[in-house]
């Protein structure tokens, strides 16, 4: 089995980061090389050491992925709503509480 696109690109991302590239440059490079948002997020977690929330926020607020921002926010809201509905309707033992991050700017 061959390497995934993410595995192939990761050494180049490491090289760019070591050369002083900023996050926007890394995101642009990854997108141009064909990584989607999830693979870009996972690469930032692996290479840069960000946690998933930090990487998600970085991608959401980036110029590179700005054309997808509204779509991402819509999906995020739909997911929250679905989880809340599951929490209320299915099993009374299944409970999800989502609290806003006090350090996160209003989206």
C-alpha positions as CSV (number, residue, x, y, z in Angstrom):
1,X,0.0,0.0,0.0
2,X,1.4,3.4,-1.0
3,X,1.7,6.5,1.2
4,X,-1.3,8.8,1.6
5,X,-1.0,12.2,0.1
6,X,-0.7,13.6,3.7
7,X,2.2,11.3,4.4
8,X,3.9,12.3,1.2
9,X,3.5,16.1,1.8
10,X,4.3,16.0,5.5
11,X,8.1,16.1,5.1
12,X,7.8,19.2,2.9
13,X,5.6,20.9,5.5
14,X,8.3,20.1,8.1
15,X,10.9,21.7,5.8
16,X,8.8,24.8,5.2
17,X,8.1,25.2,8.9
18,X,11.8,24.8,9.7
19,X,12.5,27.5,7.1
20,X,10.2,29.9,8.9
21,X,7.0,29.6,7.0
22,X,4.0,31.0,8.7
23,X,0.7,29.1,9.2
24,X,-1.0,30.7,6.2
25,X,1.9,29.7,4.0
26,X,1.7,26.1,5.3
27,X,-2.1,26.0,4.7
28,X,-1.8,27.4,1.2
29,X,0.9,24.9,0.4
30,X,-1.1,22.0,1.7
31,X,-4.3,23.1,-0.2
32,X,-2.4,23.6,-3.5
33,X,-0.9,20.1,-3.1
34,X,-4.4,18.6,-2.7
35,X,-4.9,18.2,1.0
36,X,-8.5,18.8,2.2
37,X,-9.2,20.6,5.4
38,X,-9.2,17.5,7.6
39,X,-5.8,16.3,6.3
40,X,-4.5,19.8,6.7
41,X,-5.8,19.9,10.3
42,X,-4.2,16.5,11.0
43,X,-0.9,17.7,9.5
44,X,-0.9,20.8,11.7
45,X,-1.5,18.6,14.7
46,X,1.3,16.2,13.8
47,X,3.9,18.6,12.5
48,X,3.3,21.9,14.4
49,X,2.0,20.3,17.6
50,X,-1.3,22.2,17.7
51,X,-4.3,20.6,19.4
52,X,-7.3,19.9,17.2
53,X,-9.2,22.9,18.4
54,X,-6.3,25.3,17.6
55,X,-5.8,23.7,14.2
56,X,-9.6,23.9,13.5
57,X,-9.7,27.6,14.4
58,X,-6.6,28.3,12.4
59,X,-8.1,26.7,9.3
60,X,-11.6,28.3,9.8
61,X,-10.1,31.8,10.1
62,X,-7.4,31.4,7.4
63,X,-7.3,33.3,4.1
64,X,-6.5,29.9,2.4
65,X,-9.8,28.4,3.3
66,X,-11.9,31.6,3.5
67,X,-14.1,30.4,0.6
68,X,-15.2,27.5,2.8
69,X,-15.8,29.4,6.1
70,X,-19.6,29.9,5.9
71,X,-20.0,26.3,4.8
72,X,-17.9,25.1,7.7
73,X,-19.8,27.1,10.2
74,X,-23.1,25.8,8.8
75,X,-21.9,22.2,9.2
76,X,-20.6,22.9,12.7
77,X,-23.9,24.3,13.7
78,X,-25.8,21.4,12.2
79,X,-23.6,18.9,14.1
80,X,-24.2,20.7,17.3
81,X,-27.9,20.7,16.8
82,X,-27.9,17.0,15.8
83,X,-25.9,16.1,18.9
84,X,-28.2,18.1,21.1
85,X,-31.3,16.4,19.6
86,X,-29.8,13.0,20.1
87,X,-29.0,13.9,23.6
88,X,-32.7,14.8,24.3
89,X,-34.5,12.2,22.2
90,X,-32.8,8.8,22.2
91,X,-31.5,7.5,25.4
92,X,-31.9,9.4,28.7
93,X,-28.5,8.2,29.7
94,X,-26.9,9.7,26.6
95,X,-26.2,13.4,27.5
96,X,-24.1,15.9,25.6
97,X,-23.6,19.4,26.9
98,X,-21.8,21.9,24.7
99,X,-20.5,25.0,26.4
100,X,-19.1,27.9,24.4
101,X,-15.4,28.4,24.8
102,X,-15.0,31.7,26.8
103,X,-11.7,32.4,25.0
104,X,-13.1,31.9,21.5
105,X,-14.4,34.9,19.6
106,X,-18.0,34.9,18.7
107,X,-18.5,33.2,15.3
